[in-house]
Amino acid sequence: MSVALGSTRPLVVRTTPVDDPGDLFTRLPETAPYAWTRHGEGLVGWGEAVRVAVPPGPRRFDWARDRLSAMFAEALVEDDVVAPGSGPVAFGSFTFDPESPGSVLVVPRTILARRDGRAWLTTVGEQRLGTVTPLRDPGRIRYGDGSLTAPEWEHAVARAVRRIRSGLLEKTVLARDLTATAERPIDVRLLLSRLARRYPECYTFSCSGLVGATPELLVRRTGETVESLVLAGTIPRGTDRADDMARGTALFDSEKDRYEHTCAVESVREALGPLCSELKIPEVPELLVLSNVQHLASPVTGRLSAGASVLDVVAAMHPTAAVGGTPTEAALEVIRELEGMDRAGYAGPVGWIDARGDGEWGIALRCAQIEGVNARLFAGCGIMGDSDPASELAEAQAKLRVMQYALEG
Ligand SMILES: C=C(O[C@H]1C=CC=C(C(=O)O)[C@@H]1O)C(=O)O
């Protein structure tokens, strides 16, 4: 099923260079902003020229690719920039579970981009300048439990640990949700600005109400080159520099975290290997230090052997063991049974694709689904046979603080 807003005639797309627009978020109108940025660069969009509801099912990525290829192939495009992200672009968010509804692709009416010293504006159809209103504060935020209370979630972690120890699987990832209610409608632009300022290393995203700052790049495709940043293994930040360094070292030396990380790296190797003629994965991870936590991180690069689009690569990679587990099917079964919730877009792929098949997709972590005054926040942790439920809860709380900060400032 697909729903096209506006005309079903070919899209008329025009991309022109523009002067450096500065902070991209200051150009966004309040209604339905789209974003994918890091270190002040990337794409923001607004208005909806086309919205496509992707039907659930195991072939949803292929369906989405075919639908977009057909739409982009018949578009009338004038592109004076010709760079990844110029010409027609769709933002997208896919649910974690292929059987859950809610996966969506949107071609914004206007996209403003800034990258490598260049900036450009893409318009689809008639140009309508969105009115930029001042950012609005949502007022006091009240939090509530999501599907499980904290003790219930610890209990679920303990059950997962028992399953792992019984030999049914090696690793799973359990997530929890929190609800938040604001006094006034939540202005997504305010969340984006706060997230980008505090988490410049992360990819700040907004797509159809799913808003967050993820450190985990699932895949960037630029022509034949693919890049990914595999994360798994986490420790909260320390209280001072010495404590921070000690924790970083402990994370690096932790057998549990190193093995958890290896599972995630191997799942990426398995997924990318068949698509690539060349794949470089470092033997030893590095530390990624964020404002709230530190992660074990492995930057991966590869050369695509056949003309796979970024969505084909996403299809092959999702779900990695950083958000699913090892082996995948057994881990997903444990998640379905123990989490007691639908993850919706959390831990699913989020990002953008252009008509050349280039694009950037992250794993939607450190995020919330926003609707009016309501938000649903998510965070999860890799669970191993020696996981301690209380430490996993503390880690989940540290991850939830990203969106709590975005809401409260
Ligand atoms: C599942 C999440 O994080 C994943 C990514 C990085 C580190 C993780 C960990 O150490 O557990 C998780 O695998 C989340 O942030 O909700």
The ligand as an SDF file (V2000), in Angstrom:
LIG
                    3D

 16 16  0  0  0  0  0  0  0  0999 V2000
   20.7200   -1.1280   21.8840 C   0  0  0  0  0  0  0  0  0  0  0  0
   21.3780   -0.0050   22.1290 C   0  0  0  0  0  0  0  0  0  0  0  0
   22.7300    0.0980   21.9740 O   0  0  0  0  0  0  0  0  0  0  0  0
   23.4630   -0.8390   21.2340 C   0  0  0  0  0  0  0  0  0  0  0  0
   24.5500   -0.0950   20.5760 C   0  0  0  0  0  0  0  0  0  0  0  0
   25.7100    0.1800   21.2240 C   0  0  0  0  0  0  0  0  0  0  0  0
   26.0230   -0.4780   22.4230 C   0  0  0  0  0  0  0  0  0  0  0  0
   25.2070   -1.4430   22.9180 C   0  0  0  0  0  0  0  0  0  0  0  0
   25.5300   -2.1560   24.1720 C   0  0  0  0  0  0  0  0  0  0  0  0
   26.6500   -2.0180   24.6770 O   0  0  0  0  0  0  0  0  0  0  0  0
   24.6630   -2.8290   24.7300 O   0  0  0  0  0  0  0  0  0  0  0  0
   24.0050   -1.9060   22.1860 C   0  0  0  0  0  0  0  0  0  0  0  0
   24.3650   -3.0600   21.4740 O   0  0  0  0  0  0  0  0  0  0  0  0
   20.6920    1.2320   22.5600 C   0  0  0  0  0  0  0  0  0  0  0  0
   21.3510    2.2550   22.7010 O   0  0  0  0  0  0  0  0  0  0  0  0
   19.4500    1.2040   22.7450 O   0  0  0  0  0  0  0  0  0  0  0  0
  1  2  2  0
  2  3  1  0
  2 14  1  0
  3  4  1  0
  4  5  1  0
  4 12  1  0
  5  6  2  0
  6  7  1  0
  7  8  2  0
  8  9  1  0
  8 12  1  0
  9 10  2  0
  9 11  1  0
 12 13  1  0
 14 15  2  0
 14 16  1  0
M  END
$$$$
